Amino acid sequence: MTQPISYLFVPGNRPERFDKAFATDAGVIILDLEDAVVPADKAGARDAIANWVASHGDAAKRITVRINDTQSEWFADDLTMIRESGIGVVMLPKSEWREQIDLVRATATQAQVLALVETARGIHNVDQIATTEGVARLAFGTLDYAVDLDLSGDDAGLAYASSRIAIAARCAELPSPVAGVTPSVTDEARVLADFAFARAFGFGAKMCIHPKQVDWIHAACRPSAEDQAWAHRVLAAAEASEGAVQLDGKMIDRPVVLKAQAIIARSHAGEPN
């Protein structure tokens, strides 16, 4: 199954934006109850999300809800809403250990967890998090992680954590992880540079805060016409042969076939179901 490559945040207290976000090409819409919503608006945001989900049927399967973290005063009420609304995926911020995932699943048994790893402790325990039952994918909260470690702002400070998350996801047979947000909504070059950095470590998707970023990410992931043509030729040659086969003087082995399949998959990625 092709995995989403873009996750678009929408504040949970701005229901007038929900349908607009849904009309974009974002693979997943994240309705946010955490950072984007001030304390006074938390209850209203929960109600807005519950009402929207109730009125949109199967279309609501495209959403994920970022709840408040397990230590917050809003966590229990968030989980109650998730359970009663039948929401299928929650993003858990500050994912740091297995028991947090278990706590979510104990209340909202139907929900899978998109584990947002964004602290030093989360990186330390990322292998445990990745293998916890119910975790569907890992995401890297780069901004909070940088604050937690007081990083200088250079991307080099994210390298170790990025590698740990990607390796943990691969070993747990999870989809490639989701890269953190880029604060600028006007600097396309910065957004693409951040995504290129993450992709170099094995990340396959990115969190976005504006529809423009969604479009930029999709364009960056779309293979060139030349690459797609090569991939089709490789797959056709492999299918036509029962043994070893060459194309353009080069051996087509399993890694080459897998690369070709990945290119074809990416050529269709980012399209809403």
C-alpha positions as CSV (number, residue, x, y, z in Angstrom):
1,M,0.0,0.0,0.0
2,T,1.3,3.4,-0.9
3,Q,1.9,5.5,2.2
4,P,1.0,9.2,2.5
5,I,3.9,11.7,1.8
6,S,2.3,14.8,3.3
7,Y,0.6,15.4,6.6
8,L,-1.2,18.8,6.8
9,F,-1.9,20.4,10.2
10,V,-5.1,22.3,10.8
11,P,-5.9,23.9,14.2
12,G,-8.7,22.0,15.9
13,N,-10.4,25.3,16.9
14,R,-10.7,26.4,13.3
15,P,-13.5,24.2,11.9
16,E,-14.0,26.6,9.0
17,R,-10.6,25.4,7.7
18,F,-11.4,21.6,7.9
19,D,-13.1,21.3,4.5
20,K,-10.6,23.5,2.9
21,A,-7.7,21.3,4.1
22,F,-9.6,18.2,3.0
23,A,-9.8,19.7,-0.5
24,T,-6.0,19.8,-0.8
25,D,-3.9,17.0,-2.1
26,A,-2.5,16.3,1.4
27,G,-2.4,12.6,2.1
28,V,-3.4,13.1,5.7
29,I,-5.1,16.0,7.5
30,I,-3.9,16.4,11.1
31,L,-6.6,18.1,13.2
32,D,-4.6,19.6,16.0
33,L,-5.6,19.7,19.7
34,E,-2.1,20.4,21.0
35,D,0.2,23.3,20.1
36,A,-2.2,25.1,17.8
37,V,-4.9,25.4,20.4
38,V,-4.7,27.6,23.5
39,P,-6.0,26.1,26.7
40,A,-9.2,28.1,26.7
41,D,-10.2,26.6,23.3
42,K,-9.3,23.0,24.0
43,A,-12.9,21.8,24.8
44,G,-14.4,23.7,21.9
45,A,-11.8,22.2,19.5
46,R,-12.6,18.7,20.7
47,D,-16.3,19.4,20.0
48,A,-15.6,20.8,16.6
49,I,-13.6,17.8,15.6
50,A,-16.2,15.3,16.9
51,N,-18.9,17.1,15.0
52,W,-16.9,17.2,11.8
53,V,-16.1,13.5,12.0
54,A,-19.7,12.6,12.7
55,S,-20.9,14.5,9.6
56,H,-18.3,13.3,7.2
57,G,-18.6,9.5,7.3
58,D,-15.9,7.5,5.5
59,A,-14.2,10.7,4.3
60,A,-13.1,11.2,7.9
61,K,-10.8,8.2,7.6
62,R,-8.3,10.6,6.0
63,I,-7.7,12.5,9.2
64,T,-5.4,12.0,12.2
65,V,-5.9,13.9,15.4
66,R,-3.0,15.2,17.4
67,I,-4.0,14.9,21.0
68,N,-2.3,16.5,24.0
69,D,0.5,14.6,25.6
70,T,0.0,12.0,28.3
71,Q,1.1,14.4,31.1
72,S,-1.3,17.2,30.2
73,E,-4.6,17.9,31.9
74,W,-6.5,17.5,28.6
75,F,-5.2,14.0,27.7
76,A,-8.1,12.0,29.2
77,D,-10.8,14.2,27.6
78,D,-9.0,14.0,24.3
79,L,-8.9,10.2,24.5
80,T,-12.6,10.0,25.4
81,M,-13.5,12.1,22.3
82,I,-11.2,9.8,20.1
83,R,-13.0,6.7,21.4
84,E,-16.5,8.0,21.1
85,S,-15.9,9.4,17.6
86,G,-14.3,6.2,16.4
87,I,-11.3,8.1,15.0
88,G,-8.8,5.6,13.6
89,V,-5.4,7.3,14.0
90,V,-4.1,9.6,16.7
91,M,-0.8,11.5,16.8
92,L,0.8,11.2,20.2
93,P,3.2,14.1,21.0
94,K,6.2,13.6,23.2
95,S,6.2,9.8,22.7
96,E,8.9,8.6,25.0
97,W,8.1,5.1,26.2
98,R,5.9,2.0,25.4
99,E,3.5,2.6,28.3
100,Q,2.2,5.9,26.8
101,I,1.2,4.0,23.6
102,D,-0.5,1.3,25.7
103,L,-2.4,4.0,27.6
104,V,-3.8,5.4,24.4
105,R,-4.8,2.0,23.1
106,A,-6.4,1.0,26.4
107,T,-9.0,3.7,26.1
108,A,-9.3,4.2,22.3
109,T,-8.9,0.6,21.3
110,Q,-9.7,1.2,17.7
111,A,-7.0,3.8,17.2
112,Q,-3.6,3.3,15.7
113,V,-0.8,5.7,16.9
114,L,1.4,8.0,14.9
115,A,4.1,8.3,17.5
116,L,5.7,11.8,17.5
117,V,9.2,11.5,18.8
118,E,10.5,14.9,19.8
119,T,12.7,14.6,22.9
120,A,16.0,13.1,23.9
121,R,14.2,10.4,26.0
122,G,12.0,9.6,22.9
123,I,15.1,9.0,20.8
124,H,16.7,7.0,23.6
125,N,13.6,4.7,23.6
126,V,12.7,4.9,19.9
127,D,13.3,1.1,19.3
128,Q,10.9,0.3,22.1
129,I,8.3,2.8,20.8
130,A,8.6,1.5,17.2
131,T,7.8,-2.1,18.3
132,T,4.9,-1.3,20.5
133,E,1.6,-2.8,19.3
134,G,-0.6,-0.2,17.7
135,V,2.1,2.1,16.4
136,A,1.4,2.7,12.7
137,R,4.3,5.1,11.9
138,L,6.9,7.3,13.5
139,A,7.3,11.0,13.1
140,F,10.1,13.3,14.1
141,G,9.2,16.6,15.9
142,T,12.4,18.4,15.0
143,L,11.5,21.8,16.5
144,D,10.7,20.5,20.0
145,Y,13.7,18.2,19.8
146,A,16.0,21.1,19.0
147,V,14.7,23.0,22.0
148,D,15.0,19.9,24.3
149,L,18.7,19.6,23.4
150,D,19.4,23.3,23.0
151,L,20.7,22.7,19.5
152,S,22.5,25.4,17.6
153,G,20.1,25.4,14.6
154,D,22.4,23.6,12.3
155,D,20.9,20.5,10.6
156,A,23.9,18.5,11.8
157,G,22.3,18.4,15.2
158,L,19.4,16.4,13.8
159,A,21.5,13.7,12.1
160,Y,21.9,11.2,14.9
161,A,18.2,11.3,15.9
162,S,17.1,11.1,12.3
163,S,19.1,8.0,11.7
164,R,17.9,6.4,14.9
165,I,14.2,7.0,14.0
166,A,14.6,5.7,10.4
167,I,16.5,2.6,11.5
168,A,14.0,1.9,14.3
169,A,11.1,2.2,11.8
170,R,12.8,-0.1,9.3
171,C,13.6,-2.8,11.9
172,A,10.0,-2.7,13.2
173,E,8.8,-3.0,9.6
174,L,7.0,0.3,9.8
175,P,6.6,2.7,6.9
176,S,9.4,5.2,6.4
177,P,9.0,8.0,9.1
178,V,7.5,11.4,8.7
179,A,9.8,14.5,8.8
180,G,9.1,17.5,11.0
181,V,7.6,20.8,10.0
182,T,9.4,23.7,8.4
183,P,8.1,27.0,10.0
184,S,8.4,29.1,6.8
185,V,5.3,29.0,4.5
186,T,6.9,31.2,1.9
187,D,10.5,29.8,1.5
188,E,10.1,26.9,-0.9
189,A,13.9,26.3,-1.0
190,R,14.0,25.9,2.8
191,V,11.1,23.5,2.8
192,L,12.7,21.4,0.1
193,A,16.1,21.5,1.7
194,D,14.7,20.3,5.0
195,F,12.9,17.5,3.2
196,A,16.0,16.5,1.2
197,F,17.9,16.3,4.5
198,A,15.3,14.0,6.0
199,R,15.1,11.8,2.9
200,A,18.8,11.3,3.0
201,F,18.2,9.4,6.3
202,G,15.3,7.4,5.0
203,F,12.3,9.5,5.7
204,G,9.5,9.3,3.3
205,A,7.0,12.0,4.2
206,K,6.8,15.4,5.8
207,M,4.5,17.3,8.1
208,C,3.2,20.6,6.6
209,I,1.6,23.7,8.0
210,H,0.3,25.2,4.7
211,P,-1.1,23.8,1.5
212,K,1.7,25.4,-0.5
213,Q,4.1,23.1,1.4
214,V,2.0,20.1,0.4
215,D,2.4,20.9,-3.3
216,W,6.1,21.5,-3.0
217,I,6.6,18.1,-1.2
218,H,4.6,16.2,-3.8
219,A,6.5,17.8,-6.6
220,A,9.8,16.9,-5.0
221,C,8.8,13.3,-4.6
222,R,7.5,12.9,-8.1
223,P,10.1,11.0,-10.2
224,S,11.1,12.6,-13.5
225,A,9.7,11.2,-16.7
226,E,13.1,9.8,-17.5
227,D,13.2,7.9,-14.2
228,Q,9.7,6.6,-14.6
229,A,10.5,5.4,-18.1
230,W,13.6,3.6,-16.8
231,A,11.5,1.9,-14.1
232,H,8.9,0.7,-16.5
233,R,11.7,-0.8,-18.7
234,V,13.3,-2.5,-15.7
235,L,10.0,-4.1,-14.6
236,A,9.1,-5.1,-18.1
237,A,12.5,-6.8,-18.6
238,A,12.3,-8.5,-15.2
239,E,8.8,-9.8,-15.9
240,A,9.7,-11.1,-19.3
241,S,12.7,-13.1,-18.0
242,E,12.7,-16.2,-15.9
243,G,16.4,-15.9,-15.0
244,A,19.2,-13.4,-15.0
245,V,18.5,-10.4,-17.2
246,Q,20.4,-7.4,-18.4
247,L,19.2,-3.9,-19.4
248,D,21.5,-1.4,-21.1
249,G,24.5,-3.7,-20.3
250,K,23.7,-3.8,-16.6
251,M,22.4,-6.7,-14.5
252,I,18.9,-6.4,-13.2
253,D,18.9,-8.0,-9.7
254,R,16.4,-7.7,-6.9
255,P,17.6,-4.4,-5.5
256,V,17.3,-2.9,-9.0
257,V,13.7,-4.2,-9.3
258,L,12.8,-2.9,-5.9
259,K,14.2,0.5,-6.8
260,A,12.1,0.5,-10.0
261,Q,9.0,-0.5,-8.0
262,A,9.6,2.4,-5.6
263,I,9.9,4.9,-8.4
264,I,6.6,3.8,-9.8
265,A,5.0,3.9,-6.4
266,R,6.3,7.5,-5.9
267,S,4.9,8.6,-9.2
268,H,1.4,7.9,-7.8
269,A,2.1,9.1,-4.2
270,G,0.3,11.9,-2.5
271,E,-3.0,11.4,-4.2
272,P,-5.9,11.3,-1.8
273,N,-7.9,8.1,-1.7
